[in-house]
């Protein structure tokens, strides 16, 4: 997919040079990722082909990168910035939602494509199936990047969705190299097992070379490690941590595993929660984890913070606080 180049941008916080890093604080968290419109349909009964199925339907702001940013701000990160691309038809709505959540957005307006849309079908078990139209989200391109975006930044997080389209992958690689050159640590969330299969696990791992933290779920970890389904997720986490120094694998109700440099260093239990909608639980984990790391938590403590945030997320509709 080819980026159209920036046709305009809302917000100027992400490009400013006077962020938290210049005021003696811990420094800002910059997330480069996706903003989408979520249409969440919760259907207590199985889908009935060729006729109606009663559902509770809501249209909500979403996107893996945006959700993680909002949860990071909610859980105490001093300053959270977000770079993303949206369509003109909903740019102001998304900007306001991010500002209200405490995030400083820099939203590049795409004049050719609308904001990405995800239809989330949520069954009785709170598990979800996604129908995804990436729209403007993956049309981020190198022209949308500026080295000044890293001014005052203490950590860069890249949404894995960026790596699944040519132009946004190029931007992600530029951002990763730029952060590395300035000594800013980088984390990546692989985002989607389905998209990973299409791209190819080896290609993805080669693209994220140089990242400091990888945050896959169980399926993504097994895929990236090249292990068969019966293989233990602990083995997958340990193998991946030989390529990326810190790997934290989310396991839903089983909690999270922390692996560092080839071995498991912590196993963190999930918190009990009355699940309504699992949409965005992984994004919530990422936001809570990153906020805790910025506050000085070690990997196991940060994973516990992520599990706490994920438990909050599943008790409400949509992927945001």
N, C-alpha and C positions, 0 to 999 in steps of 0.2 A: 504494500500500500504506500502510496507516495504522499508526503506531506505537502500542504499547499502554501506553506510559509505563513507567518503571523499576519492576520488581517486586523489585529487590534488586540488589546488586552485589558482586562478589568483588574483593578487593584494594583498597588505598587509595593506592597509590603515585602514580597519575596525578593525584589531586586534592590531593596534598600541596603545601605552600608552600615546603618546604625542599629543592628539587631542586638539580641541578648549578648552576643559575644563582645560587643563594644561597651557594655555597661557593667561589666564585672560579673554577670550571671554565668550560668553553665553553658551558654551558647544555644543557638536555635537548632531545631530539627527541621530539615528540609525534606519533604516527600515529593518525588516526581512520579506521577501516576495518572490515574483515570478518575474522571468525574462522569457519572452516568445518571440517568433517570431510572429508578427502579419501579416496576409495576409488580407489587407483591400480591399474589392471590392465594389465600389460605382456604383449602377445601377439606373439611373434615371427612367427607366421603370420597371414595375413589372416583377418578374422572370417568364420566359416562360418555363413551364415544357416540358421536352423531346426535347428541341432544344436550340439554342443560345440566350443569353441575353447580349447585349452590356454593358460593364462595364469598369470603370477605376480601375485598380488593382495595388496595391503597396505592397511591402514586407518591413516591418518596424520593428525596435526593439520595444517591448512592455512589458506588464506585469503590473498588478496593483501596486505591490510594487515598481518596477523600475520606472514606470511613476510618481508615487507620489514623489519618490526621486528626479527625474529630475525637476519636477515643484517646489519642495521645494528649490532646488539649484538655479533655475531660478529666484525665487521670493525673494531671499535674505538670506536664511539660511547660516550661516557662514561655516558650515561643515556638509555635508550629507554623511552618510555611508550606504551601502547596503549589506546585507547577502542574497545570493540566490544560487540556484543550476541550472546548465546548462549542456547540452551535449557538448562533445568535438568538435562536427562538427561546432559549431558556437560560441564557447566560446570567442575567440579573437575578433570577430566582436562585440559581445555584450559588452565586456569589453571596447573596444575603444569608442563605442557609449556612455557609461556611463561616462567615463573619459572626453570625449568632452563636456558632459552636466554639468560637475562640480561635479560629484558624485565620491566618493571613494569606488570602489566595492571590495567585497570579494566574488568571484564566485567559488563555489565548483564544480569541474568537475565530472560529473557522467559518468562512462565508460560503463554503461549498457543501458541507455535510452538517446534519443536525447533531445535537448531543447524543452520545451513545445511549441505548436503551436496553435494559435487562428485564425480562419477564421471569419472575421467580414463582414457581409453582410449589407450594408448601403443603405437604400432606399431613395426615393425622399424627404421624410420628415426629413432626416438626422438621423432617429432612426436606431438602429442596432440590428442584431441578431447574436449571437455568436455560432460557432462550436468549441469546446474546446478539445484539446488533451493535458493533463497536462504534459506528458512526464517526464522530470527530475524535473520539478518545485516543485511538492509536495513530492518528495523523500528526501527533507531536513530531517535530523534526528538528534537525540541528539548528535551523534558524531561530527556533524558540529558546535556545540555550544562550546564556551569557555567563562568563566566569564570575561576574558580580553576584550571581545568585547564591554563591557560596560565602559571601561576606558575612561574618558573624555566625556561621553555621558550625555546629559541633558534630553533627551526624547527618549523613545523607542516606535516605531509604528509597530504593527503586522498586516500584511495583513490577512483578514478573510479567504482567500483561504487556508491558512495553517491548519485551523481547520477541513478541509473536507477530510483529509487522516490521517491514524493512525500515521505514523512516523513524519510527519510535525506537527501534532497536539501535539505530545509529546514534540517536540522541542519548539513549541510555549509556552507550559505550563512551561517548564524549563526556558525559557527566561523571561516570565512574573514574575515567582517567584524570579528569580535572580534580576530583576530590582526592584521589590518591596523591597527586602532585602537591596538594596543599596539606597533606597529613590528616585529612578528614576521613574517619572510618565510614564504611559503606555496608548496608545490609540489603538483602534481596529476598522477596517473597515469591516463590515460583508460580503461585496464583492459580494454575489450572492443569490438572493431570491430562485432560483432553487435549488442550493446546500443546502441552509438552510432547505428547505422542506425535502430533503433527509436525512440530518443529524438529524434534529429535533430542533426546536427553543429552547426548554428547555435545551437540551444537549449543544447547543452552548452557551447559557447564563451561564450555570454552568461552562463551560470551561473558559469563560472570567472573571469570578469572580476575583475581585481585580484590574481590569482595571479602569482607571480614566476617560477616554473619549471613547464614542462610536459614530461612524460616519455612520449611516445607511442612505439609501434612503427611500422614502415613503413606498414602498412595503416591504422592509426588516424591517422597524420599525413596521408596522402593524403585520407582521408575528411574530416577536419577542415578541411583546406585547400580542399576542394571541387575537387580535381584528378582527372582521369581516370587510369585504371590506367597507361597508358604514361608519364605525367609522372614526371620524376625526383623521388626522395624529397628530394633537396637543395633543389629548388624548393619543395616542400611545407614543409620545415623553415624555410626562409627566410621564406616567407609567414606561417607561424604565429608566428614571432618578432617580427612587427610588432604582434601582439596580446598576446603574453606575452613579456617581455623575454628570457628564456633558454629555449630549446627544445632538448632532447636526444632524438634519435630513435634507438632501438635497432634494429639490423638483423641480429640473429642472428649467423651466421658472418661477416657483413660488418662487424661492429663497431658503431660508433655515430657519428652526426653531431651536431655542436654548432652551433647557430645563435643569434646574438645580434642583436637589433634590425635584422632584415632581411637579414642576410648570414651565410654559413657561416664560422665562425671556427676549426673544427677537425674533422678526420676521424680517428677513433681505430680502430685495428685490433682485431679480436677475438683472444683467446688460443686456441691450439689445445687441444682437449679431446676425450676419448673419450666421446661422448655416450651416455648410458643412458636418460635421461628429461629432456625439456625443460620439464616442469612447473615453474613457478615461476622460470624463468630471468630473466624480466623483473622479477619481484619482487626477486630477488637483485641484479640490476643496480641497482634503485632503492635497496635497503638499502646497498650498497657506495658508490654515488654520494653519498647523503645523509651517510653517516658521514664520507666524505672532505671534503665541503663544510663540515661542522661543524668539522673539524680544520683548516680554512683553505685547502684545495686550490682552485685555480682550476677553471673548468668543464671544460677539457680533461683536467687531472689527475684530476678526480673521475670523468669518463667512463672513463678508463683503469682506475680503481679499480673502477668498476661492471662493466666488461668482465671484469676478473679474477675478481670474485665470481660473475658469471654462468657463467664457465667452470668454476668449482668446482661450481656448482649442477647442471649437466647431467650430472655424473659419478655422481650418486646418485639413488635413487628419492625422489619427493616434492619439496616446495618449500622445505624448511627445511635449515639447516646440519646 
